């Protein structure tokens, strides 16, 4: 994209469509039990009618026909969570909620993900049609503070999955095992928000000899910060895993993810690109405010 008005309009339209899909997945109850089910039949009219009628049976589990559908977390009195899943053919995007357990249980929370989210992840990984899994999180999967800063701020709270090392190690082991079982026909991408800068990198499983690409993206309207507080590379889990990030983007930013399943018979091609946006002249931040734009004219 060259940044023309037509490109921006297309991006805005797609963004609004995704936002509305998200709202439907959260609030539309498709069954008597209140379980949201907003699967959308993306087949053309000819294909849909040929398969047996104008209306699709939403209860059917024909995986090959699930060209596009979304599903969100069930209602629960035990948790407050807003995770959701989007499937595009063989590509599955699972957006995790790491705050629900803390909102529900406070300091008693011993994990980032609820049992419902773990169950949803397990179902995706056991689906033989899933070839590319994009796992999205609001906090980075791998980002450790510099030792001097961590010691000076022991109560800094939840800043990344590294604050829950056992859960992080289990997740990485599960993802690498899933990728290894049908390598190179499967791929995983870890996308997350960040503390104020964007970057791309990789996490390596030295036991299996595989790597998984990672993206930290944002902010779009928030405060941009220096990465000097953070370790951009580290080894953990007794040397089994290591991660390394590339030079961070010190501007507002977002990322694009291009998944190509047709370029190779046996290996999906996944390309991540960081898009940076210069801060408007005069942009300042004040305490207690996310952003203040002091634009001339």
N, C-alpha and C positions, 0 to 999 in steps of 0.2 A: 504494500500500500504506500502511496506517495503523499498521504496526508491531505488529499483534495477534499472538497466539500462533499462529494458523492461518497467517498470512503468513510468519512466521519458519520454521514447519515446512515450508512449501512451498519457501522459499528454501534451506533445509538439504537437502531432498530433491533439488532440482535441482543443487545444488552437488556432492553426492555422486555423482549420475549423471554429471556432467561429469568429475569426478575419475576415475571408473572407466573412462569412455571414453578418457581420456588414458592410463591405465595399459595398456588393451588396445592402443591405437595404438602404444605404445612397445615392448611386450614380446611381443605375439602375432605370430608369423611365419606368414603365410598362404600362402606359396609355398615351393617347394623351395630357392629362392635366399635365403630368409630375409627377403624383403621383406614387412614388415607390411602387411596389407590387411584392414581391419576394417569394410568397408562394411556398413551395416545397412539392411535393407529396411524402410522405415517405412510401406509401403502396407498397407491392411487386407487381410484374408484374401480377400475377394471379388475385389478388384482384382488381387491376386497370382495367384489361381487362374485368373482370366479371361485373364491375360496369358500363361498357358501352363505352369502347374504350381505345386506347393506350394513348391518350392525355387527360389530365384532363382540364375541363373548369375552368380557373382561376377566372372567374366571379362568379362561384357558391359559395353559402354561406352555404354549408352543414357542420354544426359545427362538427358533429360526425366524419367526414372524415378529419378534420384538425389535423392530427396527428403531423404535424410539419410545421409551417410556420412562417415567420417573416414579420414585417411591420414597416416602419419608417415614420417620420413626413413628411407632404406634403411641397412642396415648398411654400414660402411665402415672399412677399416683406416687410412685417412688422416685421418679426422676423428672427433671426439667431439661429437655434437650431438643435441639432443632437440627439433627443430622438428616441428610437426604442423599439419594442416589439417582444418578442419571445414566441411562444406558443408550448408547448409540451403536447398534449392531454389536460388534465384538469389542467395542471400547466402553469401559464402565468408569464413571466418575463417582467417587464416594466422598462426600463432604462431611467431615467429622465435627462433632461438638465436644470440645475439651472442657467446656465451662459448666455443662449440665450437672455433672456429679458434684462439683464444688458448690453450685447454687442449691442443690438438693441437700447435701450432707455437710457442707462447710468444712471445718477442719477434720471431720471424721472421714472425708473422702480419701480412699487409698489408691485410686486409679483415675486416669483421665477419661477412659471410655466406659460407658455403661455396658451391661450384659447385652442389651438390645443392639448396640452398635457392633459389638464383637460378633454377635450372631449374624448380623447383616454382612459383615466382612467375610465371615466363614462361608456364607451362602455364595457370595460372589466368587471366592477362590475355588469353590467346588463346582462352579458352573463351567462345563467343558467349552463353552462358546466364548468365554472371556479371554481375550488375547492381550489387551492393554488395560492396565488398571492405573487410574489417576487418583491418588489419595491426597485430599486437600485438608489442611488444618489451619486454624487461626493463629497458632504459635509454631515456631520452627521445630522441626524434628531434631535437628542437631545444631546446637549453637551454645557453646560454653563461654562463660565469662572468663576474662583473664584472672589468674589466681589472686593477684593483689586486690582487684576490685571485689571479687567474691568474698574475700576475708573481711574487707571493710564494710560490706553490706550483707550480713548473713540472713536478714529477713526480707530479701528483695522479692520473695514470692515466686509465682509460677512464670518463668520466662521462656522455657522450652521443654520439650519432652525429656531433656536430660535431667530434669528435676525428678523424674520417675524412671530411674535407670532400668529396673527389672522389667517394667512394662515396655519400655523402649526396646530392650534387647529381644523380648519375646516377639514384638511386632516385626522387627528387622529380620529375625530368624525365620518367621513365617513367610514374609514376603520373598526373601531370597530363596527359600525352599520351593515356593510356588514357581518362581521364575526358573529355577534350576531344573525342575521336573520336565519342562518342555522347552528348554533353551535350544535355539535362539528364537523360538516361536512366541515367546511371551516377553512382555516388558512392563515395568512399574515406573511411575513417575511420582515423586513426592513434591507437592507444592504447598507452600505455607505463607502466611503473613510474616512480617518481621518487626524488629524494634525501631526501624527508621531508615533502612537502606535495602536495596535489592541486589541480588547476586545469584549466580548459578554455580553448581558444583556436583560432586558425586560422593556417595558413600560406598565403601568397598567392603565386601565380606572376604577376608583373606582365607577362610576355610574353604569356601566354595569357588573362589577365584572369579567372582562376578561383581559388577558394580551396578548401582541404581542412580539415575540422575535426580538431582534435587534443585528446587527453585525457591528462593526467598524473594517475595515481591512486595511492593509498596514502599512507602505510603503514596497515596494519590493526592490527598489534601492535607496530610498531617506533617508533623515536624520531621525533617530530614536530619539524621544524626551521623556522626562519624563512627566507623566500625572499630575504632581503637580499643573500645572496652571489651571486644569479643575476640575469641580465638577462632580464626578462620580455617584452622586445620587442627585435628586432634586424633588420637588413638584411644580406644576404650574397649571395655569388655575383655580385659586381659589380652589385648592385642588382636582380638578377632576382627573388630571393625575399625575403620578409620574413615575420616571425611576430610574434604578439602574444598574450599570455595575459591572462585575466581575474584578478580578485582571488583569490589562493590560499585554500584551505581549511586552517586551522591546527589541524585535529583528525584523528583517524583517519577514513579515508574509503574509499569505493569508488564505482564508477560503474555506471549502468544504461544500456543501449543499446537503443532501441526503433526497429525498422526497419519501416516501413509501405509495402508495395508496392501497396496497393489504393486509397489515397486519391487518387492521380492516375495517369492512363494513361501519362504520359510521364516522370514524375519520382519516384524513390523519396524518401520522407520519412524522414529519420534524426534522431532526437532523443536527445541525451545529457543525462543528469542525474547530478549529483554527490550522493552520499548521505554525510553526515558523521555521525560517532558521537563524542559527548563522551568524553574520557578519564576512566576511573573515578577517583574521588577518591583521592588518595594515590599515584597512579602515578608512579614514579621510574625513572630510567635510571642504570645504573652502567657504568663502563668494562668492556668485554669481554662485557657482557650485553645482549641485545636489549631486554628489558623486564622490569621487576619490578613486580608489582601489590601494593601495600600497602593492602589493603582493610579497612575497619573492619568489625567484626562477623564 
